Amino acid sequence: MDRQGILIVVSGFSGAGKGTIMKELLKKHEQYALSVSATTRDARQGETEGKDYFFKTKEQFEQMIAEDALIEYACYVNNYYGTPKVYVEEMLSRGRDVILEIEIQGAREIKRKFPEAVLLFVTTKNAQILKERLTSRGTESPEVINQRLERAIQESEGIEEYDYLVVNDELNVCVEEIHSIIESEHRKIRYNMDLVNKVREELKRFSEGE
């Protein structure tokens, strides 16, 4: 029986460790495909074009919007972020579980377009840890850090729209918790109707004396 790919959205506060979690998840489990987002923000040290993000100018990104080349997009801290359509559709058709690491506006759009998508929200166990992680990165100005904290207040009001909450306290535990959640989703009846129908047909044949 072929396994159907599931669309998974992972969101969370800036500084909660989403990127690190995703790297570990993909390293440990081959079933996942992480969708690479397009963005207009500047690349951080160590980030690679086409691997971490597709880095676009504002004009290039708006052209992608005009061409309907994104399944979702949003503006976050004065920059565009969006998910290219082609890669997601191809991976799902191959039976891969596709993970979108996106913000809450994009998550809402995905849920509207793909009601069966699984939404996970990543947080730290308290706000102080979140602030310390943002500050310790050393990649952004105090003004941008404050913007991200202000944004976190807004995002916290939308957590109830997600299916699962994951606390990133210990990385390895968090990674395996997310993997377990997704494996549980695969056991839902709607993803196993081929098997259900096969058993039904066999039972009918038994009742008919075959």
MIZABA-366222 format. One line per 5 residues: number of its first residue (from 0); their letters; for each residue y, z, x of C-alpha. Coordinates in steps of 0.5 Angstrom, whole numbers, plus 500, padded with zeros to 3 digits. Example, Ala and Ser with C-alpha at 12.3 -4.5 7.8 and 13.67 -1.06 7.14 Angstrom:
0 = AS = 491 516 525 ~ 498 514 527;
//
This chain:
0 = MDRQG = 500 500 500 ~ 507 498 503 ~ 512 503 504 ~ 518 502 500 ~ 525 504 504;
5 = ILIVV = 529 509 502 ~ 537 509 503 ~ 539 516 505 ~ 547 518 506 ~ 548 523 511;
10 = SGFSG = 555 526 510 ~ 559 533 513 ~ 565 536 516 ~ 567 533 522 ~ 565 537 528;
15 = AGKGT = 558 539 524 ~ 554 535 529 ~ 552 529 524 ~ 552 524 530 ~ 547 529 535;
20 = IMKEL = 543 530 529 ~ 542 523 527 ~ 540 521 535 ~ 535 526 535 ~ 532 524 528;
25 = LKKHE = 531 517 531 ~ 529 519 537 ~ 523 523 534 ~ 521 519 528 ~ 521 511 528;
30 = QYALS = 521 510 521 ~ 529 510 521 ~ 534 505 522 ~ 541 508 523 ~ 546 503 520;
35 = VSATT = 552 502 525 ~ 559 503 521 ~ 565 499 522 ~ 571 502 524 ~ 578 501 526;
40 = RDARQ = 579 508 530 ~ 579 508 538 ~ 572 508 541 ~ 571 515 544 ~ 568 516 551;
45 = GETEG = 561 514 552 ~ 561 510 545 ~ 558 503 545 ~ 560 497 541 ~ 555 495 536;
50 = KDYFF = 551 501 538 ~ 555 507 536 ~ 560 503 532 ~ 563 496 531 ~ 570 497 533;
55 = KTKEQ = 575 493 529 ~ 582 492 528 ~ 586 493 521 ~ 586 486 520 ~ 579 484 522;
60 = FEQMI = 577 490 517 ~ 581 488 511 ~ 578 481 512 ~ 571 484 512 ~ 573 487 505;
65 = AEDAL = 576 480 503 ~ 569 477 504 ~ 565 483 501 ~ 561 484 507 ~ 561 491 506;
70 = IEYAC = 557 495 501 ~ 562 501 502 ~ 568 503 505 ~ 574 508 506 ~ 580 511 509;
75 = YVNNY = 579 517 513 ~ 585 520 518 ~ 589 514 518 ~ 583 509 520 ~ 578 505 516;
80 = YGTPK = 570 506 516 ~ 565 502 512 ~ 558 500 512 ~ 556 492 513 ~ 552 490 508;
85 = VYVEE = 547 485 512 ~ 543 490 516 ~ 542 495 511 ~ 539 490 506 ~ 535 487 511;
90 = MLSRG = 532 494 514 ~ 530 496 507 ~ 526 490 505 ~ 522 491 511 ~ 520 498 509;
95 = RDVIL = 525 502 514 ~ 529 508 511 ~ 536 507 512 ~ 541 512 514 ~ 548 511 513;
100 = EIEIQ = 552 517 516 ~ 559 516 512 ~ 564 520 509 ~ 565 523 502 ~ 568 517 499;
105 = GAREI = 563 512 501 ~ 558 517 499 ~ 560 516 492 ~ 561 509 492 ~ 554 508 495;
110 = KRKFP = 551 513 489 ~ 555 509 484 ~ 552 502 487 ~ 545 505 489 ~ 543 511 484;
115 = EAVLL = 537 512 487 ~ 540 514 494 ~ 539 521 497 ~ 545 524 499 ~ 545 530 504;
120 = FVTTK = 551 534 507 ~ 551 537 513 ~ 555 544 515 ~ 556 549 520 ~ 554 556 517;
125 = NAQIL = 561 558 517 ~ 568 555 518 ~ 570 558 525 ~ 564 555 528 ~ 567 548 525;
130 = KERLT = 573 549 528 ~ 571 551 535 ~ 566 545 535 ~ 572 541 534 ~ 577 544 539;
135 = SRGTE = 571 544 545 ~ 570 536 544 ~ 577 535 548 ~ 578 528 545 ~ 583 529 540;
140 = SPEVI = 590 532 539 ~ 591 539 536 ~ 595 535 530 ~ 588 530 529 ~ 584 537 529;
145 = NQRLE = 588 540 524 ~ 588 533 520 ~ 580 534 520 ~ 580 541 518 ~ 585 539 512;
150 = RAIQE = 580 534 510 ~ 574 539 511 ~ 578 543 505 ~ 578 537 501 ~ 571 535 502;
155 = SEGIE = 568 542 501 ~ 570 541 494 ~ 565 535 493 ~ 559 538 496 ~ 556 539 489;
160 = EYDYL = 555 531 488 ~ 550 531 494 ~ 543 532 493 ~ 541 537 499 ~ 545 541 504;
165 = VVNDE = 543 542 511 ~ 546 547 515 ~ 546 545 523 ~ 545 552 526 ~ 539 550 531;
170 = LNVCV = 539 542 532 ~ 531 541 532 ~ 530 546 526 ~ 536 542 522 ~ 533 535 525;
175 = EEIHS = 526 537 522 ~ 529 539 516 ~ 532 533 514 ~ 525 529 516 ~ 522 533 511;
180 = IIESE = 527 532 505 ~ 526 525 506 ~ 518 525 507 ~ 518 529 500 ~ 523 524 497;
185 = HRKIR = 517 518 499 ~ 512 522 495 ~ 516 522 488 ~ 513 518 483 ~ 518 512 483;
190 = YNMDL = 516 510 490 ~ 509 510 488 ~ 508 506 482 ~ 503 501 485 ~ 498 506 486;
195 = VNKVR = 499 510 480 ~ 498 503 476 ~ 492 501 480 ~ 489 508 479 ~ 491 507 471;
200 = EELKR = 487 500 471 ~ 481 503 475 ~ 480 508 470 ~ 481 503 464 ~ 475 499 467;
205 = FSEGE = 471 506 467 ~ 472 507 460 ~ 470 500 458 ~ 464 501 462 ~ 465 497 468;
//
